[in-house]
Amino acid sequence: EVQLQASGGGLVQAGGSLRLSCAASGFFLDDYAIGWFRQAPGKEREGVSCIASSAGITYYTESVKGRFTIASDNAKNTVYLQMDSLKPEDTAVYYCAAHRITYIYSDYATTICGRRLYNFWGQGTLVTVSS
């Protein structure tokens, strides 16, 4: 059974850092892409950062480039999202999700964070950034 467990959220002041963890079970990260998504109150869920480690692909949405770093520890079957220089607008519930990689198509690197690709979702972890 595929399971994803997100953790690491909390309350932090603007400019601070948090590291989110997504522990996966029931599958190997080598075969899947993992994405971090977030949803703020009243807004749609958006893809923040995604990784397909076996394909050497990482993706960041524009608003987090240079501040967030995604990394995969396949030995621990865990994906991390290091979030630095946090801003109040980063406040949201963060979810990790997974989809099996079946084919690397030509624009996969730019579409890997498409929400509809992901069919396995973990519970969310709340990140609150105070100003």
Residue, then its C-alpha position, 0 to 999 in steps of 0.5 A: e500500500v502506497q503511503l506518504q507521511a508529511s511532517g515538519g510544518g510549524l510556525v516561523q517568523a518571516g526570514g526563517s527556515l523550515r524543513l519538511s519531510c515526506a516519508a514514503s512507504g509501499f514503493f521505491l522512490d526510484d520509480y516515482a516522482i514526488g511533489w510538494f504542493r500547498q494550499a492557502p485558505g481560499k486558494e487552489r492547490e499549487g505545485v511548489s516543487c517536484i522531483a524525479s530523482s531517477a530521471g535527474i529532474t527537479y522543478y520549482t515554481e517561480s515564487v520559491k526559486g532560490r529559497f526552497t530546495i527539494a532533495s531525495d534520500n532514496a536510502k531512507n525513502t524520504v523526500y525533503l523540502q528545505m524552505d529558507s527565507l520564508k515569507p508570509e505568503d508561503t503560509a499554507v498547508y503543504y502536501c506531498a504526493a506521488h505518481r509512478i513514472t511510466y514514461i519521460y516525455s519531452d516536456y516532463a521536466t516542466t510539467i512534472c508538478g502538474r497536480r493531475l499527474y499525482n494519484f497518491w497524496g499524504q496528509g498535509t502539514l501546516v506552515t505558518v509564516s508570521s510577519 
